Amino acid sequence: MSKDIAKVLRNLEYGVYVITMGKGTDGNAFTGSWVSQVSSEPPMVALAVNNKHQSTPKLKEHGGFVVHLLAEGQEMIAKTYYGPAESGYDKLRSANPTSSPATGSPILSGSVGWIDCQIVDTISTGNHTLFIGEVKAGELNQSGTILTKTNSKLSYTG
């Protein structure tokens, strides 16, 4: 990728979310930002995950995921699940998650809200896989400014 293209792409705004999949503490979690709503009827979101990331096969195996919305100021929660894929699947061991109502994916306490998504399609997109999830359940616990790349200084450039 050229430096000019990389410079422009780094200026796109993204939310900062924690994504979970699997069952209970045997699942996995990671901080992600390439999430977007792609349909309103039915409600669907797209999640892009690097093919080298350990969560890619876990997402395909489980067939669902939860996107946790974080508030501005919750960088420490994001940083708990931020980092290289090699850090292992033990990220949920001390989280004490509950199970989401539709997919059974782990729900973490302390988020602004969450959406529970059943994977309905996957698309290979270069070095990432795009997981299309139909939103089956969700909850908004509080309103406010969502954590973003800009207000957190956390970013992912692929």
N, CA, C and O of each residue as an XYZ file, in Angstrom:
632
protein
N       0.845     -1.166      0.000
C       0.000      0.000      0.000
C       0.899      1.241      0.000
O       1.907      1.286      0.706
N       0.529      2.230     -0.787
C       1.326      3.450     -0.851
C       1.188      4.249      0.447
O       0.213      4.092      1.181
N       2.160      5.096      0.716
C       2.126      5.932      1.922
C       0.940      6.887      1.891
O       0.340      7.167      2.929
N       0.597      7.391      0.698
C      -0.544      8.303      0.585
C      -1.849      7.602      0.948
O      -2.675      8.157      1.673
N      -2.034      6.388      0.444
C      -3.256      5.645      0.745
C      -3.308      5.315      2.235
O      -4.345      5.489      2.875
N      -2.197      4.841      2.786
C      -2.153      4.507      4.216
C      -2.477      5.729      5.071
O      -3.184      5.615      6.072
N      -1.969      6.888      4.685
C      -2.206      8.124      5.426
C      -3.697      8.476      5.437
O      -4.243      8.854      6.473
N      -4.342      8.351      4.293
C      -5.770      8.646      4.203
C      -6.575      7.645      5.032
O      -7.458      8.041      5.792
N      -6.276      6.353      4.892
C      -7.026      5.325      5.623
C      -6.886      5.474      7.130
O      -7.831      5.193      7.868
N      -5.717      5.912      7.598
C      -5.516      6.110      9.043
C      -6.409      7.218      9.591
O      -6.596      7.315     10.804
N      -6.953      8.042      8.727
C      -7.808      9.144      9.168
C      -9.290      8.807      9.148
O     -10.110      9.639      9.536
N      -9.655      7.606      8.706
C     -11.051      7.187      8.826
C     -11.360      6.989     10.300
O     -10.518      6.502     11.055
N     -12.550      7.358     10.709
C     -12.939      7.216     12.118
C     -13.588      5.857     12.363
O     -14.397      5.389     11.562
N     -13.228      5.242     13.466
C     -13.770      3.934     13.846
C     -14.116      3.952     15.325
O     -13.496      4.666     16.113
N     -15.104      3.166     15.687
C     -15.359      2.912     17.090
C     -14.325      1.919     17.605
O     -13.637      1.261     16.826
N     -14.226      1.822     18.914
C     -13.359      0.827     19.551
C     -14.284     -0.070     20.363
O     -14.978      0.399     21.266
N     -14.293     -1.356     20.041
C     -15.236     -2.307     20.621
C     -14.489     -3.514     21.172
O     -13.348     -3.769     20.788
N     -15.124     -4.253     22.065
C     -14.617     -5.560     22.464
C     -15.555     -6.586     21.837
O     -16.772     -6.526     22.011
N     -14.970     -7.518     21.112
C     -15.710     -8.573     20.427
C     -15.475     -9.876     21.179
O     -14.334    -10.216     21.494
N     -16.549    -10.607     21.469
C     -16.421    -11.919     22.107
C     -17.088    -12.975     21.247
O     -18.014    -12.691     20.488
N     -16.597    -14.208     21.382
C     -17.200    -15.346     20.693
C     -16.877    -16.602     21.472
O     -15.988    -16.597     22.324
N     -17.588    -17.675     21.188
C     -17.380    -18.933     21.893
C     -18.353    -19.062     23.043
O     -19.396    -18.408     23.065
N     -18.012    -19.905     23.994
C     -18.882    -20.160     25.147
C     -18.145    -19.861     26.445
O     -17.085    -20.427     26.712
N     -18.708    -18.976     27.241
C     -18.161    -18.681     28.560
C     -16.692    -18.317     28.538
O     -16.224    -17.627     27.632
N     -15.969    -18.784     29.536
C     -14.542    -18.474     29.613
C     -13.723    -19.280     28.618
O     -12.521    -19.050     28.486
N     -14.348    -20.225     27.912
C     -13.645    -20.961     26.861
C     -13.708    -20.234     25.525
O     -13.154    -20.701     24.530
N     -14.375    -19.105     25.507
C     -14.437    -18.308     24.295
C     -13.206    -17.444     24.171
O     -12.175    -17.718     24.786
N     -13.315    -16.400     23.374
C     -12.213    -15.472     23.208
C     -12.763    -14.063     23.107
O     -13.947    -13.864     22.837
N     -11.900    -13.092     23.324
C     -12.259    -11.690     23.221
C     -11.099    -10.928     22.616
O      -9.936    -11.257     22.846
N     -11.424     -9.912     21.843
C     -10.391     -9.036     21.313
C     -10.974     -7.639     21.116
O     -12.183     -7.466     20.958
N     -10.086     -6.653     21.130
C     -10.491     -5.290     20.845
C     -10.441     -5.107     19.338
O      -9.423     -5.374     18.698
N     -11.548     -4.650     18.783
C     -11.639     -4.456     17.344
C     -12.266     -3.121     17.019
O     -12.949     -2.516     17.845
N     -12.022     -2.672     15.799
C     -12.611     -1.402     15.395
C     -13.238     -1.442     14.009
O     -13.949     -0.509     13.636
N     -13.002     -2.477     13.249
C     -13.574     -2.530     11.910
C     -14.941     -3.199     11.979
O     -15.110     -4.352     11.582
N     -15.913     -2.448     12.493
C     -17.294     -2.896     12.670
C     -18.199     -1.847     12.045
O     -17.994     -0.648     12.234
N     -19.207     -2.301     11.297
C     -20.133     -1.352     10.682
C     -21.501     -1.982     10.475
O     -21.599     -3.163     10.142
N     -22.553     -1.202     10.670
C     -23.893     -1.672     10.321
C     -23.981     -1.718      8.800
O     -23.550     -0.787      8.120
N     -24.544     -2.810      8.263
C     -24.628     -2.965      6.808
C     -26.050     -3.199      6.309
O     -26.271     -3.249      5.100
N     -27.018     -3.344      7.214
C     -28.411     -3.532      6.832
C     -29.294     -3.137      8.008
O     -28.921     -3.304      9.169
N     -30.491     -2.602      7.679
C     -31.440     -2.287      8.745
C     -32.585     -3.288      8.793
O     -33.231     -3.442      9.829
N     -32.844     -3.970      7.678
C     -33.926     -4.951      7.648
C     -33.498     -6.182      6.872
O     -33.564     -6.160      5.643
N     -33.071     -7.234      7.508
C     -32.917     -7.349      8.956
C     -31.676     -6.576      9.418
O     -30.793     -6.291      8.610
N     -31.604     -6.238     10.697
C     -30.422     -5.524     11.177
C     -29.191     -6.425     11.104
O     -29.195     -7.544     11.617
N     -28.131     -5.916     10.455
C     -26.890     -6.678     10.300
C     -25.687     -5.770     10.477
O     -25.730     -4.579     10.169
N     -24.617     -6.360     10.979
C     -23.335     -5.661     11.071
C     -22.268     -6.510     10.406
O     -22.394     -7.730     10.291
N     -21.215     -5.835      9.971
C     -20.054     -6.515      9.400
C     -18.877     -6.312     10.348
O     -18.692     -5.233     10.910
N     -18.099     -7.352     10.511
C     -16.915     -7.351     11.365
C     -15.757     -7.879     10.534
O     -15.827     -8.997     10.023
N     -14.690     -7.094     10.388
C     -13.509     -7.537      9.642
C     -12.445     -8.007     10.625
O     -12.087     -7.291     11.560
N     -11.936     -9.242     10.398
C     -10.930     -9.830     11.283
C      -9.782    -10.361     10.430
O     -10.004    -11.038      9.427
N      -8.566    -10.051     10.835
C      -7.379    -10.517     10.119
C      -7.370    -12.041     10.078
O      -7.646    -12.702     11.079
N      -7.049    -12.585      8.915
C      -7.032    -14.047      8.756
C      -6.019    -14.731      9.661
O      -6.177    -15.911      9.973
N      -4.981    -14.019     10.088
C      -3.975    -14.601     10.978
C      -4.413    -14.574     12.436
O      -3.794    -15.222     13.280
N      -5.459    -13.841     12.736
C      -5.911    -13.695     14.118
C      -6.519    -15.012     14.595
O      -7.249    -15.668     13.851
N      -6.224    -15.391     15.810
C      -6.725    -16.651     16.368
C      -8.239    -16.687     16.478
O      -8.819    -17.766     16.600
N      -8.892    -15.530     16.439
C     -10.352    -15.508     16.553
C     -11.049    -15.857     15.246
O     -12.230    -16.203     15.261
N     -10.356    -15.778     14.120
C     -10.997    -16.085     12.837
C     -11.556    -17.509     12.816
O     -12.734    -17.679     12.501
N     -10.766    -18.540     13.136
C     -11.357    -19.881     13.159
C     -12.385    -20.062     14.270
O     -13.342    -20.819     14.109
N     -12.197    -19.376     15.392
C     -13.141    -19.466     16.506
C     -14.502    -18.882     16.096
O     -15.542    -19.433     16.457
N     -14.501    -17.784     15.352
C     -15.744    -17.192     14.860
C     -16.439    -18.145     13.896
O     -17.653    -18.336     13.974
N     -15.672    -18.744     12.986
C     -16.252    -19.678     12.013
C     -16.833    -20.898     12.718
O     -17.901    -21.385     12.345
N     -16.142    -21.386     13.724
C     -16.590    -22.561     14.473
C     -17.844    -22.268     15.290
O     -18.776    -23.072     15.315
N     -17.866    -21.127     15.952
C     -18.970    -20.795     16.863
C     -20.200    -20.264     16.130
O     -21.329    -20.552     16.528
N     -19.992    -19.493     15.063
C     -21.114    -18.983     14.285
C     -21.813    -17.764     14.855
O     -22.901    -17.405     14.406
N     -21.203    -17.130     15.832
C     -21.801    -15.934     16.404
C     -20.774    -15.110     17.151
O     -19.664    -15.568     17.423
N     -21.164    -13.877     17.481
C     -20.280    -12.991     18.237
C     -21.107    -11.902     18.903
O     -22.251    -11.644     18.528
N     -20.498    -11.270     19.900
C     -21.100    -10.115     20.567
C     -20.153     -8.932     20.399
O     -18.947     -9.049     20.618
N     -20.716     -7.794     20.009
C     -19.971     -6.541     19.933
C     -20.332     -5.730     21.169
O     -21.501     -5.409     21.380
N     -19.338     -5.398     21.987
C     -19.547     -4.599     23.199
C     -19.177     -3.150     22.902
O     -18.062     -2.870     22.460
N     -20.097     -2.239     23.139
C     -19.844     -0.819     22.975
C     -19.229     -0.288     24.256
O     -19.696     -0.592     25.354
N     -18.186      0.501     24.111
C     -17.512      1.103     25.252
C     -17.729      2.606     25.217
O     -17.929      3.192     24.153
N     -17.689      3.220     26.383
C     -17.844      4.665     26.483
C     -16.482      5.346     26.465
O     -15.460      4.750     26.806
N     -16.497      6.604     26.058
C     -15.282      7.404     26.167
C     -14.800      7.316     27.612
O     -15.588      7.471     28.545
N     -13.523      7.069     27.791
C     -12.973      6.916     29.133
C     -12.805      5.464     29.565
O     -12.231      5.202     30.622
N     -13.300      4.508     28.759
C     -13.165      3.089     29.112
C     -11.996      2.430     28.359
O     -12.072      1.260     27.985
N     -10.934      3.184     28.147
C      -9.769      2.642     27.449
C      -9.177      1.427     28.146
O      -8.657      0.528     27.485
N      -9.250      1.389     29.474
C      -8.657      0.264     30.207
C      -9.371     -1.045     29.872
O      -8.732     -2.095     29.807
N     -10.676     -0.995     29.661
C     -11.390     -2.210     29.245
C     -10.905     -2.621     27.866
O     -10.618     -3.795     27.632
N     -10.810     -1.659     26.948
C     -10.335     -1.958     25.593
C      -8.925     -2.540     25.636
O      -8.625     -3.497     24.923
N      -8.063     -1.967     26.468
C      -6.674     -2.427     26.542
C      -6.557     -3.824     27.138
O      -5.588     -4.531     26.862
N      -7.530     -4.231     27.951
C      -7.519     -5.575     28.523
C      -7.552     -6.636     27.425
O      -6.965     -7.708     27.570
N      -8.242     -6.328     26.328
C      -8.421     -7.300     25.246
C      -7.654     -6.913     23.988
O      -7.813     -7.538     22.940
N      -6.832     -5.894     24.093
C      -6.034     -5.361     22.989
C      -4.709     -6.113     22.947
O      -4.196     -6.520     23.989
N      -4.171     -6.296     21.793
C      -2.850     -6.897     21.731
C      -2.768     -7.996     20.700
O      -3.746     -8.316     20.024
N      -1.585     -8.567     20.589
C      -1.359     -9.571     19.546
C      -2.187    -10.829     19.758
O      -2.496    -11.214     20.885
N      -2.530    -11.446     18.659
C      -3.333    -12.673     18.700
C      -2.634    -13.774     19.475
O      -3.285    -14.676     20.003
N      -1.324    -13.707     19.546
C      -0.555    -14.761     20.215
C      -0.772    -14.762     21.732
O      -0.267    -15.646     22.425
N      -1.517    -13.782     22.253
C      -1.688    -13.707     23.703
C      -2.589    -14.798     24.256
O      -2.736    -14.918     25.472
N      -3.187    -15.584     23.396
C      -3.912    -16.768     23.844
C      -5.389    -16.560     24.049
O      -5.913    -15.454     23.919
N      -6.052    -17.666     24.377
C      -7.496    -17.671     24.566
C      -7.908    -17.447     26.010
O      -9.093    -17.563     26.323
N      -6.989    -17.136     26.892
C      -7.302    -17.022     28.313
C      -7.779    -15.630     28.717
O      -7.839    -15.329     29.909
N      -8.112    -14.796     27.775
C      -8.501    -13.424     28.083
C      -9.790    -13.343     28.899
O     -10.025    -12.339     29.572
N     -10.620    -14.368     28.853
C     -11.903    -14.335     29.559
C     -11.870    -15.056     30.907
O     -12.881    -15.072     31.609
N     -10.759    -15.641     31.278
C     -10.679    -16.453     32.502
C     -11.135    -15.701     33.749
O     -11.794    -16.282     34.612
N     -10.795    -14.417     33.856
C     -11.170    -13.667     35.052
C     -12.324    -12.697     34.804
O     -12.627    -11.871     35.665
N     -12.965    -12.782     33.656
C     -14.012    -11.821     33.289
C     -15.390    -12.155     33.856
O     -16.226    -11.262     33.995
N     -15.640    -13.408     34.182
C     -16.941    -13.841     34.687
C     -18.089    -13.407     33.760
O     -19.022    -12.735     34.201
N     -18.018    -13.789     32.487
C     -19.047    -13.358     31.538
C     -20.363    -14.113     31.725
O     -20.394    -15.202     32.299
N     -21.444    -13.517     31.231
C     -22.721    -14.203     31.124
C     -22.892    -14.597     29.660
O     -22.130    -14.143     28.806
N     -23.866    -15.422     29.368
C     -24.092    -15.873     27.991
C     -25.132    -15.003     27.307
O     -26.162    -14.668     27.892
N     -24.851    -14.643     26.063
C     -25.811    -13.846     25.301
C     -27.042    -14.688     24.982
O     -26.941    -15.911     24.881
N     -28.199    -14.052     24.822
C     -29.442    -14.811     24.660
C     -29.570    -15.576     23.352
O     -30.219    -16.622     23.326
N     -28.981    -15.101     22.281
C     -29.173    -15.757     20.979
C     -28.054    -16.714     20.607
O     -28.320    -17.847     20.204
N     -26.799    -16.275     20.736
C     -25.683    -17.114     20.282
C     -24.927    -17.778     21.422
O     -24.105    -18.662     21.183
N     -25.192    -17.366     22.657
C     -24.472    -17.922     23.794
C     -23.064    -17.380     23.933
O     -22.295    -17.865     24.763
N     -22.712    -16.382     23.134
C     -21.384    -15.765     23.227
C     -21.249    -15.035     24.557
O     -22.251    -14.610     25.132
N     -20.017    -14.884     25.056
C     -19.818    -14.212     26.337
C     -20.208    -12.731     26.294
O     -19.875    -12.014     25.351
N     -20.921    -12.291     27.335
C     -21.215    -10.874     27.528
C     -20.419    -10.406     28.730
O     -20.484    -10.998     29.808
N     -19.668     -9.337     28.530
C     -18.829     -8.772     29.580
C     -19.582     -7.675     30.316
O     -20.321     -6.909     29.697
N     -19.405     -7.593     31.605
C     -20.041     -6.521     32.369
C     -19.257     -5.228     32.166
O     -18.066     -5.246     31.852
N     -19.944     -4.119     32.350
C     -19.278     -2.827     32.306
C     -19.337     -2.099     30.981
O     -18.884     -0.957     30.892
N     -19.886     -2.726     29.940
C     -19.958     -2.030     28.653
C     -21.188     -1.131     28.603
O     -22.138     -1.314     29.365
N     -21.157     -0.166     27.701
C     -22.285      0.736     27.496
C     -23.473     -0.042     26.938
O     -24.626      0.257     27.250
N     -23.184     -1.024     26.125
C     -24.210     -1.853     25.520
C     -23.565     -2.956     24.705
O     -22.342     -3.029     24.590
N     -24.400     -3.809     24.143
C     -23.887     -4.928     23.355
C     -24.917     -5.335     22.314
O     -26.112     -5.076     22.455
N     -24.414     -5.986     21.254
C     -25.294     -6.598     20.257
C     -24.825     -8.029     20.019
O     -23.631     -8.290     19.874
N     -25.773     -8.938     19.983
C     -25.547    -10.374     19.826
C     -25.842    -10.726     18.367
O     -26.961    -10.530     17.894
N     -24.849    -11.240     17.661
C     -24.960    -11.447     16.213
C     -24.745    -12.901     15.810
O     -23.781    -13.538     16.234
N     -25.647    -13.413     14.992
C     -25.522    -14.742     14.387
C     -24.868    -14.552     13.025
O     -25.371    -13.788     12.201
N     -23.762    -15.232     12.778
C     -23.061    -15.091     11.498
C     -23.901    -15.718     10.395
O     -24.262    -16.893     10.464
N     -24.209    -14.918      9.375
C     -25.018    -15.389      8.249
C     -24.216    -15.479      6.956
O     -24.673    -16.071      5.979
N     -23.011    -14.886      6.949
C     -22.172    -14.947      5.754
C     -20.749    -14.573      6.121
O     -20.517    -13.833      7.078
N     -19.809    -15.081      5.365
C     -18.411    -14.674      5.480
C     -17.908    -14.355      4.079
O     -18.281    -15.007      3.104
N     -17.070    -13.359      4.002
C     -16.527    -12.938      2.719
C     -15.028    -12.746      2.887
O     -14.586    -12.028      3.784
N     -14.257    -13.378      2.038
C     -12.812    -13.192      2.050
C     -12.499    -11.844      1.407
O     -12.905    -11.580      0.275
N     -11.778    -10.995      2.132
C     -11.455     -9.656      1.643
C      -9.971     -9.387      1.848
O      -9.588     -8.751      2.830
N      -9.137     -9.861      0.937
C      -7.698     -9.663      1.091
C      -7.178    -10.433      2.279
O      -7.396    -11.641      2.379
N      -6.483     -9.749      3.194
C      -5.913    -10.439      4.348
C      -6.869    -10.502      5.540
O      -6.460    -10.885      6.637
N      -8.130    -10.134      5.340
C      -9.156    -10.187      6.380
C     -10.345    -11.016      5.902
O     -10.531    -11.237      4.705
N     -11.133    -11.462      6.858
C     -12.426    -12.081      6.569
C     -13.488    -11.161      7.120
O     -13.388    -10.674      8.246
N     -14.508    -10.927      6.314
C     -15.633    -10.106      6.732
C     -16.724    -11.051      7.218
O     -17.225    -11.877      6.454
N     -17.089    -10.929      8.484
C     -18.157    -11.728      9.080
C     -19.414    -10.869      9.097
O     -19.439     -9.809      9.724
N     -20.450    -11.321      8.416
C     -21.720    -10.607      8.409
C     -22.601    -11.258      9.467
O     -22.901    -12.450      9.399
N     -23.007    -10.459     10.438
C     -23.812    -10.977     11.535
C     -25.174    -10.328     11.590
O     -25.294     -9.103     11.568
N     -26.210    -11.165     11.664
C     -27.558    -10.646     11.858
C     -27.741    -10.394     13.349
O     -27.503    -11.279     14.171
N     -28.161     -9.190     13.689
C     -28.353     -8.816     15.087
C     -29.601     -9.506     15.612
O     -30.705     -9.265     15.126
N     -29.417    -10.367     16.610
C     -30.517    -11.138     17.192
C     -30.983    -10.593     18.535
O     -32.124    -10.816     18.938
N     -30.102     -9.883     19.224
C     -30.445     -9.310     20.530
C     -29.482     -8.168     20.813
O     -28.412     -8.086     20.210
N     -29.856     -7.309     21.711
C     -28.989     -6.201     22.090
C     -29.513     -5.495     23.318
O     -30.666     -5.658     23.717
N     -28.643     -4.714     23.898
C     -29.027     -3.971     25.093
C     -28.152     -2.730     25.183
O     -26.938     -2.796     24.988
N     -28.779     -1.607     25.479
C     -28.050     -0.360     25.712
C     -28.201     -0.030     27.182
O     -29.306      0.236     27.653
N     -27.094     -0.044     27.908
C     -27.118      0.161     29.352
C     -27.046      1.627     29.745
O     -27.526      2.015     30.810
N     -26.450      2.435     28.892
C     -26.335      3.870     29.164
C     -26.048      4.577     27.854
O     -25.561      3.968     26.901
N     -26.351      5.857     27.812
C     -26.023      6.622     26.618
C     -24.789      7.462     26.898
O     -24.368      7.608     28.045
N     -24.226      7.999     25.861
C     -23.030      8.818     26.015
C     -22.161      8.708     24.789
O     -22.554      8.110     23.788
N     -20.997      9.276     24.865
C     -20.060      9.247     23.752
C     -19.359      7.898     23.708
O     -18.761      7.465     24.692
N     -19.438      7.248     22.573
C     -18.809      5.939     22.383
C     -17.299      6.109     22.204
O     -16.838      7.088     21.617
N     -16.545      5.145     22.716
C     -15.092      5.144     22.560
C     -14.750      4.997     21.085
O     -15.266      4.108     20.407
N     -13.883      5.865     20.593
C     -13.478      5.832     19.187
C     -11.960      5.867     19.070
O     -11.237      6.054     20.048
N     -11.516      5.683     17.856
C     -10.085      5.775     17.564
C      -9.543      7.139     17.989
O      -8.450      7.234     18.548
N     -10.311      8.185     17.722
C      -9.845      9.536     17.999
C      -9.821      9.863     19.484
O      -8.827     10.398     19.975
N     -10.895      9.554     20.213
C     -10.920      9.955     21.627
C     -10.171      8.984     22.536
O     -10.025      9.252     23.729
N      -9.694      7.866     22.000
C      -8.940      6.906     22.816
C      -7.474      6.791     22.425
O      -6.647      6.322     23.207
N      -7.161      7.219     21.217
C      -5.815      7.043     20.639
C      -5.469      5.572     20.408
O      -4.300      5.234     20.219
N      -6.483      4.692     20.421
C      -6.305      3.279     20.075
C      -6.700      3.131     18.612
O      -7.784      3.555     18.212
N      -5.837      2.540     17.828
C      -6.194      2.395     16.413
C      -5.657      1.083     15.868
O      -4.716      0.494     16.400
N      -6.284      0.652     14.796
C      -5.903     -0.566     14.096
C      -5.831     -0.221     12.625
O      -6.790      0.302     12.058
N      -4.718     -0.506     12.013
C      -4.566     -0.164     10.599
C      -4.432     -1.402      9.729
O      -4.114     -1.290      8.546
N      -4.666     -2.572     10.290
C      -4.667     -3.791      9.511
C      -3.314     -4.324      9.238
O      -3.179     -5.358      8.584
